[in-house]
Amino acid sequence: MKNILLVTSLLAASVSFAPQASAEDSFSLRVCEYVSVNDKRRLRSFLKDRKLKIRSIFDGLKCNGQNLLEFAASSNALDTGELIINKLPVKVVAANLEAIKKHSAHLGGVAEKRVN
């Protein structure tokens, strides 16, 4: 009887301390994954299904410690990077211009064209 109580309490304790992924972590992971593999179609579909816009999630989303624009540039994700540049306000693109240019000349040119 003591063994059953001991095993039950150990199982309960291990379940209560198990790390659990939240919906927000899963969301961030999927968006970052779509950007890193340069899958513009899946990114657009994913955001559309959740009725979200890139400009509304941009400030709160970090991929490998970088914002979405820098991450797209460093991942060499040209199609998704262009989509992000075109969907963000000009002020946000202008604020990130140097970081984009540092990682990708192509996206830097697209961003420069958008700002000017």
C-alpha positions in Angstrom: 0.0 0.0 0.0 2.8 2.4 0.8 4.5 1.6 -2.5 1.4 2.5 -4.4 1.0 5.8 -2.6 4.7 6.5 -3.1 4.5 5.7 -6.9 1.4 7.8 -7.3 2.8 10.8 -5.5 6.0 10.6 -7.6 4.0 10.4 -10.8 1.9 13.4 -9.8 5.0 15.4 -8.9 6.8 14.6 -12.1 3.7 15.6 -14.2 3.3 18.9 -12.3 6.9 19.9 -13.0 7.0 18.9 -16.6 7.6 21.8 -19.0 4.6 22.6 -21.0 4.6 24.5 -24.3 2.2 27.3 -24.4 0.3 28.3 -27.5 2.3 31.5 -27.8 5.6 29.5 -27.9 4.2 27.3 -30.6 3.0 30.3 -32.6 6.4 32.0 -32.4 8.1 28.7 -33.4 6.0 28.2 -36.4 6.3 31.8 -37.7 10.1 31.6 -37.2 10.2 28.3 -38.9 8.3 29.5 -42.0 10.6 32.6 -42.2 13.8 30.5 -41.9 12.8 28.1 -44.7 11.6 31.0 -46.8 8.0 29.7 -47.1 6.0 32.8 -47.9 2.8 30.8 -48.8 2.7 28.9 -45.5 3.5 32.1 -43.5 0.6 34.0 -45.2 -1.8 31.1 -44.7 -0.8 30.6 -41.1 -1.4 34.3 -40.3 -4.6 34.5 -42.3 -6.1 31.5 -40.5 -5.5 33.3 -37.2 -6.7 36.7 -38.6 -3.3 38.3 -37.8 -1.2 40.8 -39.6 2.6 41.0 -39.7 2.6 44.5 -38.4 0.6 43.4 -35.3 2.9 40.6 -34.3 6.2 42.2 -35.3 7.0 44.0 -32.0 6.4 41.0 -29.8 8.1 38.3 -31.9 11.8 37.4 -31.7 13.5 34.6 -33.6 16.9 33.6 -32.2 17.0 37.0 -30.4 16.4 39.0 -33.6 13.3 40.7 -34.8 11.5 39.2 -37.8 13.2 41.4 -40.4 16.7 40.7 -39.1 16.0 37.0 -38.9 14.7 36.9 -42.5 17.8 38.7 -43.7 20.2 36.5 -41.7 18.4 33.3 -42.8 18.7 34.5 -46.5 14.9 34.2 -46.7 14.4 36.7 -49.6 10.7 36.0 -50.4 9.5 36.2 -46.9 11.8 39.1 -46.2 10.3 41.1 -49.0 6.8 40.2 -47.8 7.6 41.4 -44.3 9.2 44.6 -45.6 6.1 45.4 -47.7 3.7 44.7 -44.9 5.4 46.8 -42.2 5.1 50.6 -41.8 7.9 52.6 -43.4 9.1 53.9 -40.1 9.7 50.4 -38.8 11.6 49.4 -42.0 13.7 52.6 -41.7 14.6 51.8 -38.1 15.8 48.4 -39.1 17.5 49.3 -42.4 21.1 49.0 -41.2 20.6 45.6 -39.6 18.9 44.4 -42.8 21.8 45.7 -44.9 24.3 44.0 -42.7 22.8 40.5 -43.3 21.4 40.7 -46.9 22.2 43.1 -49.7 19.1 42.1 -51.6 16.7 42.8 -48.7 18.7 45.9 -47.9 18.0 47.2 -51.4 14.3 46.3 -51.2 14.1 48.1 -47.8 15.9 51.1 -49.1 13.5 51.3 -52.0 10.5 51.1 -49.6 11.9 53.8 -47.3 12.7 56.3 -50.1 
